[in-house]
């Protein structure tokens, strides 16, 4: 690893999974993806809208047949994290189990994943948190 400006994502539970910044390039380079740890801090996952390199201990989760965005990936992130308690030292979160893992998504009237609902739901949560923050700042401007 040569020091540089490209985030390197390892199996960490902090700093959005970024463990270094490198100038290297390889086939693990990706963007607009969830990086899901299956070693280290298992099941922890982070959304990466930027170009990054990924450790072998981090699987890159892409949606099939749909261009995901920040809000859809953050919705799915929470669903993946709900599986964390299932995977312990004796029941390792490996590639095969990751492939077999099922998560329940909301569906539209046609039975397809309701991407619009997921995005709008996360946008409403974000707006709610931001509004609460702004109200706090207005009532206590010294913060």
C-alpha positions as CSV (number, residue, x, y, z in Angstrom):
1,X,0.0,0.0,0.0
2,X,1.4,3.3,-1.1
3,X,0.1,6.4,0.7
4,X,-2.2,8.6,-1.4
5,X,-5.7,10.0,-1.6
6,X,-7.9,7.0,-2.4
7,X,-9.8,5.6,0.6
8,X,-8.9,2.0,1.4
9,X,-11.9,0.2,3.1
10,X,-11.0,-2.6,5.6
11,X,-13.1,-4.7,7.9
12,X,-13.4,-1.9,10.5
13,X,-16.4,-0.7,12.5
14,X,-15.4,2.9,12.5
15,X,-14.4,5.7,10.1
16,X,-16.9,4.5,7.5
17,X,-14.6,1.4,7.2
18,X,-11.7,3.5,5.9
19,X,-8.5,2.2,7.3
20,X,-6.0,4.1,5.1
21,X,-5.6,6.3,2.1
22,X,-3.6,4.9,-0.8
23,X,-2.5,5.7,-4.3
24,X,-2.7,2.1,-5.5
25,X,-5.1,0.8,-8.0
26,X,-6.6,-2.7,-8.4
27,X,-9.7,-4.6,-9.4
28,X,-11.4,-3.9,-6.0
29,X,-11.9,-0.3,-6.9
30,X,-15.6,0.6,-6.7
31,X,-18.1,3.3,-5.9
32,X,-21.8,3.7,-5.1
33,X,-21.7,0.4,-3.1
34,X,-22.2,-1.0,0.4
35,X,-19.0,-2.4,1.8
36,X,-20.1,-5.4,4.0
37,X,-17.5,-6.9,6.4
38,X,-17.4,-10.6,6.6
39,X,-14.2,-10.7,8.7
40,X,-13.1,-8.4,11.5
41,X,-16.2,-6.4,12.5
42,X,-18.6,-8.8,10.8
43,X,-21.8,-7.6,9.2
44,X,-20.8,-3.9,9.8
45,X,-21.4,-2.1,6.5
46,X,-20.9,1.4,5.1
47,X,-22.1,3.2,2.0
48,X,-19.3,4.4,-0.3
49,X,-20.5,6.9,-2.9
50,X,-16.8,7.7,-3.8
51,X,-14.1,5.6,-5.5
52,X,-12.4,3.4,-3.0
53,X,-10.3,0.2,-2.8
54,X,-11.6,-2.7,-0.8
55,X,-9.9,-5.3,1.4
56,X,-10.5,-9.0,0.7
57,X,-12.4,-9.0,4.0
58,X,-15.1,-6.6,2.7
59,X,-17.7,-7.7,0.1
60,X,-19.1,-5.0,-2.2
61,X,-22.9,-5.1,-2.3
62,X,-24.5,-3.9,-5.5
63,X,-28.2,-4.0,-6.4
64,X,-29.0,-6.2,-9.4
65,X,-31.1,-4.5,-12.1
66,X,-31.3,-1.2,-10.3
67,X,-29.0,1.8,-9.9
68,X,-29.0,2.3,-6.2
69,X,-28.4,5.6,-4.5
70,X,-27.4,6.8,-1.0
71,X,-30.9,6.5,0.4
72,X,-31.6,3.0,-0.9
73,X,-28.3,1.7,0.3
74,X,-28.7,3.3,3.7
75,X,-32.1,1.6,4.0
76,X,-30.6,-1.8,3.1
77,X,-27.6,-1.1,5.4
78,X,-30.0,-1.1,8.4
79,X,-31.6,-4.4,7.3
80,X,-28.2,-6.0,6.9
81,X,-27.2,-4.8,10.4
82,X,-30.3,-6.5,11.9
83,X,-28.6,-9.8,11.0
84,X,-25.5,-9.1,13.1
85,X,-26.5,-11.0,16.2
86,X,-26.9,-14.2,14.2
87,X,-23.2,-14.3,13.3
88,X,-20.8,-15.1,16.1
89,X,-17.4,-16.9,16.4
90,X,-19.1,-20.3,16.0
91,X,-21.3,-19.3,13.1
92,X,-19.0,-17.2,10.9
93,X,-20.4,-14.7,8.3
94,X,-18.6,-16.0,5.3
95,X,-19.1,-15.6,1.5
96,X,-21.5,-18.6,1.2
97,X,-23.7,-17.4,4.1
98,X,-23.6,-13.8,2.8
99,X,-24.8,-15.1,-0.6
100,X,-27.6,-17.1,1.1
101,X,-28.7,-14.3,3.5
102,X,-32.1,-13.1,2.8
103,X,-33.4,-9.6,3.8
104,X,-37.0,-8.5,3.5
105,X,-37.6,-5.5,1.4
106,X,-40.8,-3.5,1.0
107,X,-42.5,-4.2,-2.4
108,X,-44.7,-2.2,-4.7
109,X,-48.1,-3.3,-6.1
110,X,-46.4,-5.5,-8.7
111,X,-44.3,-7.3,-6.1
112,X,-41.0,-5.7,-7.0
113,X,-38.8,-4.0,-4.5
114,X,-40.2,-0.5,-3.8
115,X,-37.0,1.5,-4.4
116,X,-39.0,4.8,-4.3
117,X,-40.4,4.0,-0.9
118,X,-37.0,3.1,0.5
119,X,-35.4,6.3,-0.8
120,X,-38.3,8.5,0.4
121,X,-38.3,6.9,3.8
122,X,-34.6,7.5,4.4
123,X,-34.9,11.0,3.1
124,X,-37.7,11.7,5.6
125,X,-35.5,10.4,8.4
126,X,-32.7,12.6,7.3
127,X,-34.9,15.6,7.1
128,X,-36.3,14.9,10.5
129,X,-32.8,14.7,12.1
130,X,-31.7,17.8,10.3
131,X,-34.8,19.7,11.3
132,X,-34.3,18.7,15.0
133,X,-30.6,19.8,14.8
134,X,-31.6,23.2,13.3
135,X,-34.2,23.7,16.0
136,X,-31.7,22.9,18.7
137,X,-29.2,25.4,17.1
138,X,-31.9,28.1,17.0
139,X,-32.8,27.6,20.6
140,X,-29.2,27.4,21.8
141,X,-27.1,29.4,19.4
142,X,-23.9,28.9,21.5
143,X,-23.7,25.3,20.4
